[in-house]
Amino acid sequence: MSPLAKGMRKRAVFVSDVHLGSNHSHAAQFADFLDHLDCDTLYLVGDMVDLWWMSMNRAKWGMAENRVVEALHQMASKGTEIIYVPGNHDRSVRRFCGLMLEGMMQIRRRLIHVTADGRRLLVLHGDDYDNITHFGTLQEKFGDWLYYRILYANGVVNGIRRKLGLRYWSLAEYIKRQSVAAERYIARFVQAGLDDAKARGLDGIICGHIHRAALLQRDGLIYANDGDWVESLTALCEEHDGTLRLLAHHDEVLAEIAPRAAVQSPHLRLVA
C-alpha cells in the first residue's frame, strides 16, 4: 500500500526547496503530492518560493503554482498545522519570523521538533552552514551558472522520458554524484549539521538547502535532508510511532529509521 494512501495520516511531513516561480520547479508534481497528503503538521523548510529568481523578472507562475497555494490552504482549513521556516531564496520572509498568519501558518527561523519517540531534532533550512561548506566566491558563481544549465538539461531529458512513458529520473542528481568536488561539499554540509545538533545537545537535524535527499544515522545522531522539488522530488515523513521515512514523490520509500522505545511526546517548538 502507498505510504500516502488515503487514511494513512502522518504525524509530521517535511518538504523544502520547491522554488515556486522558477523555471525548474516541479510545481505540478508537488501539487499532486499535497493533494494526497494527510498529516498533523507540515513543515515547509525553506526556499518554497524562489524570490531571488522572481526578482530578476524571470518569474513563472501559473495554474500549477496556484494549485500548490490552494492545496496548502485546504490542508490548513482541515486542521493541518503548517510551520514555515524560510530559506535563502525566500530570505525576506524571515522578517516575519515569530508571527502566526491566522488560519494559515506559523513562521519560524529555526525550531526543535520532538518526535513521538522523544527524539529532539533541529529544523532549519541549512544555509546557516554556507560559511563552513562553500568554496570561494568565483567557484560559487561558476557553480550556480553550471547548476542551472544542468537543470535545463534535466528538463529536456525528462520531457523525453515522459513521452516514452518512463518515470522521472534526475540527471542533475546523477551528474552531481559523479563530481568529487560536489560530494566533498555535501559531506562537509552533513558534518556541519551534525556538529551543530551535537553542540546543542540534540538528537539530530532536519534540513534542506543542498538538494540532496538523505536519511541516515551517524555517531548516534540523525541527519535528515528532505531533498527538493527541483531534482529529487522527495519528502521526509514521521509516522505516529516516531518512524522516519524518506519518500520519493511516487511514494517509494528511499530510507527509513525505526523508532526507539516509544515515548508518546507532543511536538515541541522552541526557537533554537
C-alpha positions in Angstrom: 0.0 0.0 0.0 1.2 3.5 -0.8 2.8 5.4 2.2 0.4 8.3 1.3 -2.7 6.2 0.8 -5.9 7.6 2.0 -6.4 7.1 5.7 -2.6 6.8 6.5 -2.3 10.1 8.3 1.3 11.2 9.1 2.3 12.8 12.3 4.6 15.2 10.5 5.9 15.9 7.0 8.9 18.0 6.0 9.4 19.5 2.5 11.7 22.2 1.1 13.2 23.7 -2.0 10.2 23.8 -4.2 11.4 27.0 -5.7 7.9 28.1 -6.9 8.2 30.8 -9.5 11.4 29.4 -11.1 11.6 27.6 -14.4 12.9 24.5 -12.7 10.3 23.9 -10.1 8.2 20.8 -10.4 5.2 22.6 -9.1 2.6 20.3 -10.7 4.1 17.2 -9.1 4.3 19.0 -5.8 0.7 20.0 -6.0 -0.2 16.3 -6.8 1.8 15.3 -3.7 0.0 17.7 -1.5 -3.4 16.6 -2.8 -2.7 13.1 -1.5 -1.1 14.2 1.8 -2.8 13.9 5.2 -0.7 14.9 8.2 -0.9 16.6 11.6 1.9 19.0 10.9 3.5 20.1 7.7 6.9 21.8 7.8 7.9 24.0 4.9 11.7 24.0 5.3 12.7 26.9 3.1 13.0 28.0 -0.5 9.4 27.4 -1.1 9.1 30.4 -3.3 12.1 31.5 -5.3 12.0 35.2 -4.7 15.6 35.6 -6.0 14.6 34.2 -9.4 11.4 36.2 -9.4 13.3 39.4 -8.6 15.2 39.1 -11.9 11.9 39.4 -13.8 12.0 35.7 -14.8 9.0 34.6 -12.8 7.0 31.6 -13.9 3.6 31.5 -12.1 0.6 29.6 -13.5 -2.0 27.0 -12.7 0.4 24.6 -11.1 1.7 27.2 -8.7 -1.8 28.3 -7.8 -2.7 24.6 -7.1 0.1 24.5 -4.6 -1.2 27.6 -2.7 -4.8 26.2 -2.8 -3.6 22.8 -1.5 -1.8 24.4 1.4 -4.9 26.5 2.2 -7.1 23.4 2.1 -4.8 21.5 4.4 -4.7 24.3 6.9 -8.5 24.6 6.8 -8.8 20.9 7.6 -6.7 21.2 10.7 -3.1 20.6 9.5 -0.7 22.8 11.3 1.8 24.4 8.9 5.2 25.7 10.0 7.2 27.8 7.5 11.0 28.0 8.0 12.2 30.4 5.3 15.5 29.7 3.4 17.9 31.8 1.5 15.8 32.1 -1.7 12.8 33.3 0.4 15.0 35.1 2.9 12.9 38.2 3.0 10.1 36.2 4.8 12.5 35.9 7.8 11.5 39.4 8.9 8.2 37.8 9.9 9.7 35.0 12.0 7.7 34.5 15.2 4.4 35.6 13.6 1.4 33.4 13.0 -0.7 34.1 9.9 -4.2 33.4 11.2 -5.8 30.3 9.7 -2.7 29.5 7.6 0.8 29.1 9.1 3.4 30.0 11.7 6.8 31.4 10.6 10.0 30.4 12.4 13.7 31.0 11.8 14.6 27.6 13.3 13.0 25.3 15.8 13.1 21.9 17.5 10.8 19.1 16.5 10.2 16.3 19.1 9.3 13.0 17.5 6.7 10.6 19.0 9.5 8.6 20.5 11.1 11.6 22.2 14.0 12.5 19.8 14.7 16.2 19.6 15.6 17.3 16.1 16.7 20.8 14.9 14.7 22.0 12.0 16.2 24.7 9.8 16.8 25.4 6.1 20.6 24.8 6.1 22.1 28.0 4.6 23.4 28.7 8.1 26.3 26.3 7.2 27.3 28.1 3.9 30.2 29.8 5.5 31.6 26.4 6.6 30.9 24.4 3.4 31.2 26.8 0.4 34.2 27.3 -1.9 35.5 30.7 -2.8 33.2 33.3 -4.4 34.3 32.7 -8.0 33.8 29.0 -7.7 30.4 29.5 -6.2 29.3 31.8 -9.1 30.5 29.3 -11.6 28.8 26.5 -9.7 25.5 28.4 -9.8 25.9 29.0 -13.6 26.7 25.4 -14.3 23.9 24.1 -12.0 21.1 26.0 -13.8 22.4 24.6 -17.1 22.3 21.1 -15.8 18.7 21.7 -14.6 17.8 22.8 -18.1 19.2 19.6 -19.5 17.4 17.7 -16.7 14.1 19.2 -18.0 14.9 18.2 -21.6 15.8 14.6 -20.7 12.6 14.1 -18.5 10.4 15.7 -21.2 11.6 12.9 -23.5 11.1 10.3 -20.7 7.5 11.4 -20.1 6.7 10.9 -23.8 8.1 7.4 -23.6 6.0 6.7 -20.6 9.1 6.4 -18.3 9.3 7.5 -14.6 11.1 10.7 -13.6 14.8 10.4 -13.3 17.2 13.1 -12.1 20.0 13.8 -14.5 21.2 16.6 -12.2 21.5 14.3 -9.3 23.4 11.7 -11.4 25.9 14.3 -12.6 26.5 15.7 -9.1 27.2 12.2 -7.8 30.0 11.9 -10.4 31.6 15.0 -9.1 34.3 14.6 -6.4 34.0 18.3 -5.5 30.2 18.1 -5.1 30.5 15.0 -3.0 33.1 16.7 -0.7 30.8 19.7 -0.4 27.9 17.6 0.6 30.0 15.6 3.1 31.1 18.9 4.7 27.5 20.1 4.9 26.3 16.9 6.5 29.0 17.1 9.1 28.3 20.7 9.8 24.7 19.9 10.5 25.5 17.0 12.8 28.1 19.1 14.6 25.5 21.8 15.2 23.0 19.3 16.5 25.5 17.8 18.9 26.6 21.2 20.2 23.0 22.0 21.0 22.6 18.7 22.8 20.0 17.4 20.3 19.4 14.1 18.6 19.8 15.3 15.1 18.9 17.7 12.3 16.2 18.1 9.6 17.1 20.4 6.8 17.1 21.1 3.0 19.1 23.6 1.0 21.6 21.4 -0.8 19.1 19.5 -3.0 20.4 16.1 -1.8 17.8 13.9 0.0 19.2 11.7 2.7 18.2 10.0 5.9 21.0 8.4 8.0 22.4 7.9 11.5 26.0 8.7 12.4 27.5 8.5 15.9 24.1 8.3 17.4 22.8 11.4 15.6 20.2 11.6 12.8 20.8 13.6 9.6 17.6 14.1 7.6 17.5 16.1 4.4 14.1 16.2 2.9 15.5 16.9 -0.6 13.8 19.2 -3.1 11.2 19.6 -5.8 13.7 20.7 -8.5 15.8 17.5 -8.7 14.9 14.7 -6.3 11.2 15.3 -5.7 11.2 13.9 -2.2 9.8 14.5 1.3 10.5 13.3 4.8 7.7 12.0 7.0 7.2 10.9 10.6 4.8 8.2 11.5 2.8 8.2 14.7 5.2 5.8 16.4 8.2 8.0 15.6 9.4 6.1 12.5 11.1 8.4 10.0 10.8 7.8 6.3 12.3 9.5 3.2 9.8 9.3 0.4 10.0 9.9 -3.4 7.1 11.7 -4.9 5.8 8.5 -6.4 5.6 7.1 -2.8 8.7 4.9 -3.0 10.4 4.6 0.5 14.0 5.6 -0.1 15.2 5.3 3.5 13.9 4.6 7.0 14.9 5.0 10.6 12.9 2.9 13.1 11.6 4.4 16.3 13.4 3.9 19.6 11.5 2.8 22.7 8.2 4.6 22.2 7.6 7.6 24.4 4.5 9.5 23.5 5.5 13.1 23.3 3.9 16.3 21.9 5.6 18.3 19.2 7.9 20.9 20.9 8.7 24.1 19.0 11.4 26.1 20.7 13.3 28.8 18.9 16.8 27.4 18.8 
